[in-house]
């Protein structure tokens, strides 16, 4: 498909109803509200990487699935469909956000079951600045774990039937996001100076948007 700045929903293979849902998300703020309102996909029946269509059908998502939806909605309204991958130290999960720019500055649309790793206002002058805004609250078991961020990944590289209307899991696109060039956020020598979250922050971290059958699963997302 040719890289159109603002495709119609039919150009992307979306149904009339799917297009109607996404067309209503006219601003990044509305996109954020929509993806935050989706139930959390705890993958209780096995790992998934659903397309935009799959997410709209199931009405639940984890971070990269929600990022697909956000990127598609942004594209329909004239923004390029861009993702950024945030990678963590071993033992913690990576995170993926959808990117947008306003007045030359970057913002992010993000779905997380925690309070910390969510929306970012478009006030960051670089992707590194944006990624750093997640650093202090990106922790696991009392240890700050965010290590790298990726260059922006333009989903126009992929045919829409790979990530928008795919009826199967979109593992190939997910792998491409993983394989994008990544940049280190902190030097090895800085790690020994990292202060662990204090007791108040750890108590706040117990706040979750969606509960699972067991809290340990809910905390992973």
RAQUI-V371883 format. One line per field, one symbol per residue. ss: DSSP state (@ for helix, = for strand, . for the rest). phi: phi as a letter, one per 30 degrees, with the letter a starting at -180 (. if undefined). burial: b if it has 9 or more other ideal C-beta (glycine too) atoms within 8 Angstrom, else e. A space follows every 50 residues. Layout:
BEGIN
ss=???
phi=???
burial=???
END
This chain:
BEGIN
ss=........@@@@...@@@@@@@@....@@@@@@@@@@.==.......... .@@@@@@@.==.@@@@@@@@@@@@@@.....=======......====== ==..=====....=.....=====..@@@@@@......==..==.===== ..==@@@..@@@@.......@@@@@@@@@..===...@@@@@@.....@@ @@@@...=......@@@@@..
phi=.ddddbddeddciddeddddddddcdbeddddddddddddddhdcjdbbd deedddddhaacdddddeddddddddcjcddcbbccccdejbcdbbbcca bbhiccbbcbcbdcddcbebddbcdbddeddddcddccbbhibdbdbbbc ddcddddceedcbccedcdcdddedddddddcbdcbdeddddcdddeddd dddddddbdbccdbddddddc
burial=beeeeebebebbebeeebbebbbebeebebbbebbbebebbbeeeeebbb bbbbbbebeebbbbbbbbbbbbbbbbbebebbbbbbbbeeebeebbbbbb beeebbbbbbbbbbebbbbbebebeebbbbbeebbebbbbeebbbbbbbb bbbebbebebebbbbbeeebeebbebbeebebbebbeeeeeeebeebeee bbeebeebeeebeeeebbbeb
END
